[in-house]
Amino acid sequence: MNGRSCGQNPVLIFFDEQLTIYVKAESVGNSSADIHYMGKREDCSIGFVSRVTIVQISKKTGKGFPWTEQQKKLLINNEKISI
């Protein structure tokens, strides 16, 4: 594979670029959450998008461990923050 997908040129992001990063929990399950990321450049063009699934695991059993209601609220809160 040559680093290209669907006939598009690969997107390059450099270390000195300023990006605005957006993160949201798209869905929250019993012990997992789908997290979506988007990075926009200063000209508002999209530099990247990503999607991951996180799973909370019990240290004792090694299996999924349910989120508390407080944790679920934190994950689905659409509060905008700046760092």
N, C-alpha and C positions, 0 to 999 in steps of 0.2 A: 504494500500500500504506500502511496506517495505523499501522505499527509493531507490529502484533499478528500472531501466528501461531496457527493452530489454535484460534481463539476465546479465547485466553488474554490476560490483561492483560500489558502489558510489565513487565519487572522493572527496578526502578530501584536503582542502587547509588550512594551519595553519597560524596564525597571524604573525609569524616570517619569513615566506617564502618570498623570493624576486621574484617578478613577473614582467614581461614586459607586459604592457597592450597595445593592439592595438585597435583602434577605427576607424570606417569608416562609412560614410553615403552611404549605399548601393543604395538608391534611394531617390530622392527629388521631392516631388510633389508640388502642388500649396500652401498648408499650412501645409504639414506634411513631415516627413522624416523617413525612416527606418534606424536605427543605429545598426551596428553590433559591438560586442566586442569580443576580444579573449585575454586570459591571458596565457602566457607561463612561465614555470618554468626556472630556470637557466640551466637545462639540455635540454632545448628546447622542452620538452614535453608539450602538451596542458593541462592546468589546468582547464580551463572553456571556454565556448563560450556562448554568449547571444545575443539576438536580441530584440530590442524595437522599438516602433513607437512613435515618438513625434509629437504633433500637436500644432501649434501656435494658440492661442485662443484670440479673441478680448475681452477685459475687459468690453466693453460696451454691446456687443450683446451676448457674450458667445458662439459664433460660430467661425468656422475656419477663420483665417485671413491670407491673402497671404503673403508669404515671399517677401522681396524686392530682386531685382537682386543681390545686394551686399551680402545679407544674403545667397542666394542660392550659390553664388560663394564661400563663406566661408565654407559652408557645404560640397560642392563637391571637395574642394581643397585637394589634396592628399599630403600635406606637412607633412614631418616627423618632429616631435618635441620631445625633451627630457625634462623631468622635474627633 
